[in-house]
Amino acid sequence: MTSAIFGTRIIAAPMAGGTSTPRFVESVHLAGGVGFLAAGYKTAAAMESDMREVRSAGAPFGMNLFVPDRSQLDPPAGVRRQLEDYRRSLETDARRYGVSLPALRLDDDDAWRDKIDALLADPVEFVSFTFGLPEPAEVQALKRAGSTLLATVTSAAEALLAVERGADILVVQHWSAGGHSGAFLAPAGPTDSPGPATTAELLTAVRTAVDVPLVAAGGIMDSAGVDAVLAAGATAAQLGTAFLRSDESGARQLHKDSLASRDFSGTRMTRAFTGRQARALVNAFVRDHGDAPEGYPAIHHLTAPIRAAAAAAGDPERLNLWAGTGWRQAAARPVPVIMAGLLAGSSLS
Ligand SMILES: Cc1cc2nc3c(=O)[nH]c(=O)nc-3n(C[C@H](O)[C@H](O)[C@H](O)COP(=O)(O)O)c2cc1C
């Protein structure tokens, strides 16, 4: 079953931090999928430049934005103290690479307004959001501009809020997903495995709560995984980790190699790198900083010099090696080969 909305059942997830390059998104399109560019961490000008590049190649695409959590910006004194304590706990790592830690940065909203303005001036077909919901006026303006809006949710409760806010489609993200969790309500259970055991089960739970098209995300690594979420009612599957090692992915070679390395034996949800829960391969940094407080993006900025120095030194132990639970199946292949595998052998295609 090919989704009428996307013209495909495979969406390549937006992957901020360098993975979802224009070339990657173009190659996903040419191979029969839809790709999303990732605006996270970028300036609005860099986001617009990516859009121009993909457009000039004639590929339909989506754009993904991080929604700033206003409660994390300019936090109260108690939270600042926790962040300062965490900053001190990073000093050994900073010394290891001879880098200094920056002062706390508490005002970064990822150029939110500039990005919304750019998308209103030059609308794209699909805009997806993670970490929260845009304001009602922003939702209405983007829709008037002609964009279809996708909101990332991790539970039925978040799904209800997103639909009430006006989301046209939901990206239902299971805890098995690599990278940041899009959760914006406090989890109901333990953070590493809250709620339904599988992506298909989460999708079923969300489907009973809302009546909009659902895109399934988390741990989908092959055509059987795609079939399972389509059978549960998804209109398409959004895959990240399955594409991380692809030739066209802009992920660092060190990240790609780590996903293939037998030195790593598991993934874990961690706030150590950014102050927001994200699933990563368990390395020394994840083990050493299991107590990281909540504080996105303050902690993202604090750890940036350590991560950059680790990458430059070729040291995977202090780099954020985002990975979903299916990471062992991520193949170092060209995108068309990965896409062919995802589209082949499906009982539902
Ligand atoms: C390296 C990496 C970066 C990601 N960056 C983003 C992002 O910028 N925006 C977003 O909405 N999701 C992001 N995600 C999450 C994906 O959208 C998706 O939920 C996830 O990859 C699905 O799980 P999987 O990795 O098991 O396929 C990222 C995932 C990875 C692995």
Ligand as a Chemical Component Dictionary entry (heavy atoms), coordinates in Angstrom:
data_LIG
# 
_chem_comp.id                   LIG 
_chem_comp.type                 NON-POLYMER 
_chem_comp.pdbx_formal_charge   0 
_chem_comp.three_letter_code    LIG 
# 
loop_
_chem_comp_atom.comp_id 
_chem_comp_atom.atom_id 
_chem_comp_atom.alt_atom_id 
_chem_comp_atom.type_symbol 
_chem_comp_atom.charge 
_chem_comp_atom.model_Cartn_x 
_chem_comp_atom.model_Cartn_y 
_chem_comp_atom.model_Cartn_z 
_chem_comp_atom.pdbx_ordinal 
LIG C1  C1  C 0 21.176 10.679 13.915 1  
LIG C2  C2  C 0 19.737 10.990 14.159 2  
LIG C3  C3  C 0 19.309 12.316 14.139 3  
LIG C4  C4  C 0 17.944 12.618 14.317 4  
LIG N1  N1  N 0 17.550 13.923 14.224 5  
LIG C5  C5  C 0 16.210 14.214 14.240 6  
LIG C6  C6  C 0 15.756 15.532 13.955 7  
LIG O1  O1  O 0 16.531 16.450 13.668 8  
LIG N2  N2  N 0 14.423 15.754 13.998 9  
LIG C7  C7  C 0 13.509 14.755 14.272 10 
LIG O2  O2  O 0 12.318 15.014 14.273 11 
LIG N3  N3  N 0 13.935 13.500 14.542 12 
LIG C8  C8  C 0 15.249 13.207 14.519 13 
LIG N4  N4  N 0 15.662 11.907 14.739 14 
LIG C9  C9  C 0 14.664 10.873 15.058 15 
LIG C10 C10 C 0 14.010 10.349 13.774 16 
LIG O3  O3  O 0 13.097 11.303 13.277 17 
LIG C11 C11 C 0 13.207 9.059  13.984 18 
LIG O4  O4  O 0 12.246 9.236  14.981 19 
LIG C12 C12 C 0 14.077 7.878  14.357 20 
LIG O5  O5  O 0 15.266 7.851  13.609 21 
LIG C13 C13 C 0 13.281 6.608  14.116 22 
LIG O6  O6  O 0 13.893 5.520  14.758 23 
LIG P1  P1  P 0 15.056 4.641  14.078 24 
LIG O7  O7  O 0 16.275 5.472  14.218 25 
LIG O8  O8  O 0 15.073 3.412  14.911 26 
LIG O9  O9  O 0 14.661 4.417  12.639 27 
LIG C14 C14 C 0 17.019 11.588 14.576 28 
LIG C15 C15 C 0 17.450 10.260 14.593 29 
LIG C16 C16 C 0 18.783 9.950  14.377 30 
LIG C17 C17 C 0 19.214 8.507  14.382 31 
# 
loop_
_chem_comp_bond.comp_id 
_chem_comp_bond.atom_id_1 
_chem_comp_bond.atom_id_2 
_chem_comp_bond.value_order 
_chem_comp_bond.pdbx_ordinal 
LIG C1  C2  SING 1  
LIG C2  C3  SING 2  
LIG C2  C16 DOUB 3  
LIG C3  C4  DOUB 4  
LIG C4  N1  SING 5  
LIG C4  C14 SING 6  
LIG N1  C5  DOUB 7  
LIG C5  C6  SING 8  
LIG C5  C8  SING 9  
LIG C6  O1  DOUB 10 
LIG C6  N2  SING 11 
LIG N2  C7  SING 12 
LIG C7  O2  DOUB 13 
LIG C7  N3  SING 14 
LIG N3  C8  DOUB 15 
LIG C8  N4  SING 16 
LIG N4  C9  SING 17 
LIG N4  C14 SING 18 
LIG C9  C10 SING 19 
LIG C10 O3  SING 20 
LIG C10 C11 SING 21 
LIG C11 O4  SING 22 
LIG C11 C12 SING 23 
LIG C12 O5  SING 24 
LIG C12 C13 SING 25 
LIG C13 O6  SING 26 
LIG O6  P1  SING 27 
LIG P1  O7  DOUB 28 
LIG P1  O8  SING 29 
LIG P1  O9  SING 30 
LIG C14 C15 DOUB 31 
LIG C15 C16 SING 32 
LIG C16 C17 SING 33 
# 
